[in-house]
Amino acid sequence: MIAFKNITWKNFLSTGANEISIDLNRHKSTLIVGHNGAGKSTMLDALSFALFGKPHRNVKKNQLINSVNGKGALVEVEFETSGHKFKIVRGIKPNIFEIYQNDKIIDQSANTRDYQKFLEQNILKLNHKSFHQIVVLGSSSFVPFMQLPQHHRREVIEDLLDVNIFSKMKSILKDRATDTKSHFKDTKLLLDAEKSKIIYQQNHVNKLDSLNKAAMASKADDLLDLEKDLKDCANDLRAKTEEMLAFGDLAKIQSDLNTSNSEKTSLTLNMGEIKSGIKALVTKSRFFEANNECPTCNQKITKDLKMQQMEGVKDAAKALEDSRVLCAHNIGDVDSNISELHRCIQEITSVGSEIKTIQINMQMINNMITEHNNKGYEITDVADDLAELNRLKKSADELRDTFDELSDKMLYNDIASEMLKDTGIRTKVIKEYLPAMNMLINQYLQTLDFFVSFNLDENFSETIKSRHRDSFVYANFSEGEKQRIDLALLFAWRKIAQMKNSTNTNLLILDETFDSSLDTDGVDNLMKILYSLDENTNTFVISHKPDLLESKLKSKIEFKKLNNFSALV
C-alpha cells in the first residue's frame, strides 16, 4: 500500500514563494474550499507533477511556474510503501528530479526517462493513467468510462487487471515473428547450400583417398626397411640415453669435480704448512743439540732445559707427523675421486658423441624416407580437403541447430499469437473478472440509490435493465443518473485495482464531484460510499459547496488569494 504522508509546493501555479504544505494523512475526510482561482485544485496538479512529471490538468510544463516569480517551482511529496519511507522532489528552473529512500537519495546515474520508469514500476507500481483511474475522481480532465470508445475501454480494463502486458507482448511478438520468419527463410537457403557443398566435397575427398591408397600400397614395401633402420636407431638412442642417465647429471658431476679440485688445493696447502712446521722443529732440535749457551744473550743452556725443549720438539713433531699422514691419506682419497669424476665425464662425453652420431643417422634415414616418399610417387595431401569437409559439416550442424531452433520459435510464435488475440488469453482473464466487476458496479449503484441491473460484456458494451427488465444504454439516462453510473464505475475500478494489482493507496481525491449533477439524495448516497471506505483511506473533497458538505466531513482546508498568491487560511 502507498501511504501518502505530506505534500509541499511553492512557486507553483498561483502559489508564490511562501510554500504550502498539506498533511495527506490528517483525517479520514477533508473538505477543500475556496473561490475560483484560489488554488483548490493546485494540490492535484502538484501531486501529479511530483509523481509523474506532468500535471493533472491539461497545462504545459512551463506554465506550472508561478508567473510572478518566474522560477524556483518546487514540489515535494512524502509517502511510505513496502516498509520504506520515500520522498520525491521535483522542480522547474532549476530542473530537479530526486528520489529519496529512507532519507538517502537513490542513484541518479540513469537518464530522466529511465529514472521515472524506475519510480513508476519499482516504487509506485502506478502510472499516470492509473493515477486518474484510482486516486482522482473528478470533472477536470476526466472522461467517464462510458464515454470512452470501445478500444479505450479495453485499455482501461486491461490496465486495471494488469493484463495490458499481453497487448505489449502481442506487439513485440508480431515484430519478433516477422524477424523469425525472415531468419528462418535465410537459414534454410544457407543450409541447403551447405548440404550441396558437403556432397561435392565428400565425393572429392573419396576420390583422393582412392588414389592415395593405391599409391601408398606400393610405397609400403619400399619404406619398410628404412622404417626398420629408423626403429633400430631409435632403440640404440634409447639405450644410450639410459646409459648416459645412469652416470648422472653432467652439470652436477662437473660441480663435484670443481669442489674436489678446490678440496685438493686446500689439502695441498695444508700439507705444505705441516712440512714447514716439521722443518722448523728439526731446526730447533739441531739448535739445542749443538749449543750449550744462547748465542744471542750468552746465557747457559742447562741440561734440564735441553731435555725439556727436546721433549716438546718430539711431541710437536709427532702431532705434525700424524697430521701429515692424515692429510696425505685425504689427498689420496680426493685424487681417487677426481680420477673417477674425470672418468665419468669422459664416459658421458663418449656416450654423448655416440648419441649425436645416432641422431645424425636418424636424420639421414628420415631424409631418405622423405626423399623416397617424394620420389616417383604422386601422393595428394587431403588434410586441407578433410578440414574443409569438417568445416562444412560443422557449419551445417550449426545451421541445422539454428533451423530447428527457429522452427520451434515459429511454432511458439504461432501458439503465442493465437493466445494473445483479443479472443485469446486476455479475453479469458477479463471474462473471469467480469462477474466480480459487474457485481461491484451494481453494489455501488444500489448504494447511490440507483436500482438498475448494469452489465458489461466481454466486448465492454453495456446492458442496463430497469426493475421492469426494460433495456437501456448509458446515453438514455439523465446527467444525474449518468453521474451515478460514472461514480459506481470509478469506485469499482478503484476496488478492483486494489484487489488485483496491489495498486492500493490511502489517498482519494474528489475534484468537484459533488458540484455537478448530483441532487441531495445523490450527495447523501455518495457520502455513504465514502463512509464505507476503510479506515486507511484519506479522502479529500474539492468543492464549491462548503455549506452542504462541511458538516459531513471531518476537517476543512480553505484556500484564498492574498496579494495575488494562493494561501491557506
Secondary structure, 3 states (H helix, E strand, C coil): CEEEEEEEEECECCCCCCCEEEECCCCCEEEEECCCCCCCCHHHHHHHHHHHCCCCCCCCHHHHECCCCCCCEEEEEEEEECCEEEEEEEEECCCEEEEEECCEECCCCCCHHHHHHHHHHHHHCCCHHHHHHHCEEECCCCCCHHHCCHHHHHHHHHHHCCCHHHHHHHHHHHHHHHHHHHHHHHHHHHHHHHHHHHHHHHHHHHHHHHHHHHHHHHHHHHHHHHHHHHHHHHHHHHHHHHHHHHHCCHHHHHHHHHHHHHHHHHHHHHHHHHHHHHHHHHHHHHHHHHCCECCCCCCECCHHHHHHHHHHHHHHHHHHHHHHHHHHHHHHHHHHHHHHHHHHHHHHHHHHHHHHHHHHHHHHHHHHHHHHHHCCCCCCCCHHHHHHHHHHHHHHHHHHHHHHHHHHHHHHHHHHHHHCCCCCHHHHHHHHHHHHHHHHHHHHHHHCCCCCEEEECCCCCEEEECCCCCEECHHHCCHHHHHHHHHHHHHHHHHHHHHHCCCCECEEEEECHHHCCCCHHHHHHHHHHHHHCCCCCEEEEECCCHHHHHHHCCEEEEEEEECCEEEEC
